[in-house]
Amino acid sequence: MWSKIGRLKRSFMPKLKGNTNFGSGASPGVMSCIAGRLLCDIDLCSRELLKQVSYSLTDLSKTQLNRDKKEIAPNDIPTMFQSSKTLVELIECGETDAWLSMELMFHLSVLPLTLQLTNISGNLWGKTLQGARSQRIEYYLLHTFHSKKYILPDKISQRMKEIKSSKRRMIYGPEDCNVEELDADLALENDPSKGSKTKKGPAYAGGLVLEPKRGLYDKYVLLLDFNSLYPSIIQEHNICFTTIPRSEDGVPRLPSSQTPGVLPKV
């Protein structure tokens, strides 16, 4: 009977514990139980739709619904099973929390908004509900380039990543790199969820910010920050894969601003 929660008939109960890679705490076992159905996580969706200090159900109910939620300490839950009166009170509290979550879903219009985002980007509705913002942008760009008759390269598969990692290990492992650190890097690339346990590489400091000093500056410092390619810069200079000409000397020229590329339009 438990498999009726999802839309697939299963005979074996999956392991519900594990890495919480989905939503704000759902494990792959939980997601397999509800396969074929949408998981609307109010905690995750509220973080994307609202700007608040706290996103707990108590604070969201107070600020959005103007309703107070009864709090029960975790230490008091075992004692509430001692009598039928307190047990019924605990059950009613859990039922109230479920109704508050559903009211927040309708109040924030989570399903219509995520459906509209899914129709625009062209990805899966379930991924939009999980807050996969980078995937929405990726699918939107893929559909846009496809409509412009561009052929995009395939994503690097897990097998290709392992082949590249093994080649890098064969080239740099015996001499220039520590074998243990390389093993940690390879494990991190193959399974990002294990990064907190296996990654023990050196920690690098961030950029140095100097305090401003009064006076006349007679020397100039040029800083080229290529990582901060903001959308405003892309639109201003019409930077796109389709607008940058490929010169013979390898130095690309500034693109023309007459015909906007795909990225500036998006």
C-alpha positions in Angstrom: 0.0 0.0 0.0 2.9 2.4 0.6 3.8 2.4 -3.1 0.5 4.1 -3.8 2.1 7.3 -2.6 3.9 7.4 -6.0 2.7 6.3 -9.4 5.0 3.3 -9.7 4.1 -0.1 -8.2 7.0 -1.2 -6.0 7.3 -4.4 -3.9 10.4 -3.5 -1.9 10.6 -0.5 0.5 13.6 1.7 -0.4 16.0 3.1 2.1 14.6 6.4 3.2 17.8 7.6 4.8 20.8 8.9 2.9 22.1 12.1 1.3 19.5 14.9 1.3 20.1 15.9 -2.3 16.5 16.9 -3.1 14.6 19.8 -1.7 15.3 20.7 1.9 15.8 17.2 3.2 14.3 14.6 0.8 16.6 11.7 0.2 16.8 9.6 -3.1 14.7 6.9 -1.3 11.9 9.4 -0.6 12.0 10.6 -4.1 11.8 7.1 -5.4 8.7 6.5 -3.3 6.9 9.5 -4.8 8.1 8.8 -8.4 5.7 10.3 -10.9 4.4 12.9 -8.5 5.5 16.5 -7.9 7.1 17.4 -4.6 6.2 20.9 -3.6 8.6 21.9 -0.8 7.3 25.1 0.8 10.6 25.7 2.6 12.6 25.6 -0.6 10.0 27.6 -2.7 9.7 30.3 -0.1 13.4 30.9 -0.1 13.2 31.6 -3.9 10.0 33.7 -3.8 10.4 35.6 -0.5 13.1 37.6 1.3 12.9 37.0 5.0 15.3 36.5 7.9 13.7 33.2 8.9 11.9 30.7 6.7 10.5 28.4 9.4 6.9 27.4 9.2 6.2 29.5 12.3 7.6 32.7 10.9 6.0 32.2 7.4 2.6 31.5 9.0 2.9 34.7 11.0 4.2 37.0 8.3 2.2 35.6 5.3 -1.0 34.2 6.8 -1.1 36.2 10.0 -1.7 33.0 12.0 0.1 31.7 15.0 1.5 28.2 15.0 1.8 26.2 18.2 5.4 25.1 19.0 6.2 21.8 20.6 9.7 21.1 21.8 11.2 17.9 20.6 12.0 16.8 24.1 8.3 17.0 25.0 7.1 14.6 22.2 7.9 11.3 24.0 6.0 12.5 27.1 2.9 13.3 25.0 2.5 9.7 24.2 1.8 8.9 27.8 -1.8 10.0 27.7 -4.5 10.0 25.1 -5.3 13.7 25.6 -1.7 14.8 24.9 -1.4 12.3 22.0 -4.5 13.8 20.3 -3.1 17.2 20.9 0.2 16.2 19.1 -1.8 14.7 16.2 -3.8 17.9 15.8 -0.6 19.9 15.9 0.8 17.9 13.0 -2.4 18.2 11.1 -2.4 22.0 11.6 1.2 22.1 10.3 0.1 20.3 7.1 -2.8 22.7 6.6 -0.5 25.7 7.1 1.9 24.3 4.5 -0.9 23.9 2.0 -2.2 27.4 2.7 1.2 28.9 2.1 1.4 27.0 -1.2 -1.9 28.6 -2.4 -1.0 32.0 -0.9 2.4 32.2 -2.7 0.9 30.7 -5.9 3.8 28.2 -6.0 2.3 25.9 -8.6 1.2 28.5 -11.1 4.5 30.4 -10.9 6.6 27.3 -11.2 4.5 26.0 -14.1 5.0 29.3 -15.9 8.8 29.2 -15.3 8.8 25.6 -16.6 6.9 26.6 -19.8 9.4 29.4 -20.5 12.5 27.4 -19.8 11.3 24.0 -21.2 12.6 21.8 -18.4 10.8 19.4 -16.0 8.3 20.8 -13.6 9.7 18.7 -10.8 13.1 20.2 -11.3 11.7 23.7 -11.1 10.0 22.9 -7.8 13.3 21.6 -6.5 14.9 25.0 -7.2 17.2 23.9 -10.0 17.8 27.5 -11.3 20.9 26.6 -13.2 19.1 23.9 -15.1 16.3 26.3 -16.0 18.8 28.6 -17.5 20.6 25.8 -19.3 17.4 24.4 -20.9 16.3 27.9 -21.9 19.6 28.5 -23.7 19.4 25.1 -25.3 15.9 25.7 -26.7 16.9 29.2 -27.9 20.1 28.0 -29.7 18.0 25.1 -31.2 15.5 27.6 -32.6 18.3 29.5 -34.1 19.6 26.4 -35.9 22.7 26.0 -33.8 24.2 22.6 -32.9 25.5 22.6 -29.3 28.0 20.1 -28.0 26.9 17.3 -25.7 27.5 17.5 -22.0 30.5 15.6 -20.7 29.3 12.3 -19.3 30.4 10.7 -16.1 32.5 8.2 -18.0 34.4 10.9 -19.9 35.1 12.7 -16.6 36.5 9.5 -15.2 38.7 9.0 -18.3 40.0 12.6 -18.1 40.7 12.2 -14.4 42.6 8.9 -14.9 44.7 10.5 -17.7 45.5 13.5 -15.4 46.5 11.0 -12.7 48.8 9.1 -15.1 50.4 12.3 -16.2 50.7 14.3 -13.0 50.2 11.8 -10.3 53.6 10.0 -9.8 55.8 13.1 -9.8 54.1 16.5 -9.3 51.1 15.7 -7.1 50.4 14.0 -3.9 48.6 10.7 -4.5 46.2 11.1 -1.6 45.2 14.5 -2.7 44.6 13.3 -6.2 42.5 10.5 -4.9 40.4 13.0 -3.0 40.1 15.2 -6.1 39.0 12.2 -8.2 36.5 11.1 -5.5 35.1 14.7 -5.4 34.7 14.8 -9.2 33.0 11.4 -9.3 30.7 12.1 -6.3 30.2 15.7 -5.3 28.1 14.7 -2.3 31.3 13.3 -0.7 33.2 16.5 -0.9 32.9 17.4 2.8 34.4 14.0 3.8 37.0 13.3 1.2 38.2 16.7 0.1 41.2 17.6 2.2 43.1 19.9 -0.2 44.6 23.2 0.7 42.4 26.1 1.5 43.1 29.2 -0.6 42.5 32.8 0.7 40.2 35.1 -1.2 41.1 38.4 -2.9 42.9 40.9 -0.8 41.0 44.1 -0.3 43.1 47.1 0.6 41.8 50.1 2.6 41.7 53.3 0.6 44.3 55.9 1.4 44.2 59.6 0.9 46.5 61.3 -1.6 47.3 61.6 -5.3 47.9 58.3 -7.1 50.5 58.5 -9.8 50.6 54.8 -10.6 47.8 52.8 -12.2 46.8 49.3 -11.5 44.8 47.4 -14.1 42.6 44.6 -12.8 41.0 42.1 -15.2 38.3 40.1 -13.6 37.2 37.6 -16.3 35.2 35.5 -13.9 32.7 38.3 -13.2 31.0 38.2 -16.6 27.7 39.8 -15.5 24.6 39.9 -17.7 24.8 43.6 -18.0 28.3 43.3 -19.5 27.1 40.6 -21.9 24.3 42.9 -23.1 26.4 46.0 -23.3 29.2 44.6 -25.4 27.0 42.0 -27.2 29.2 39.1 -26.0 28.0 35.7 -27.4 29.4 32.6 -29.0 27.6 33.7 -32.2 28.9 37.2 -32.3 32.6 37.0 -31.5 34.7 36.6 -34.7 37.5 34.1 -34.8 40.6 35.8 -36.1 43.7 34.0 -37.4 46.0 35.4 -34.7 43.8 34.0 -32.0 42.9 37.4 -30.5 39.1 37.9 -30.8 37.9 41.4 -31.8 35.0 43.2 -30.1 31.7 42.0 -31.6 29.5 44.3 -33.5 26.5 45.8 -31.7 24.2 45.8 -34.8 23.0 42.2 -34.6 22.5 41.1 -31.0 23.6 37.6 -30.2 21.6 34.9 -28.4 23.0 35.4 -24.9 22.4 39.2 -24.9 18.8 38.6 -26.0 18.3 36.0 -23.3 
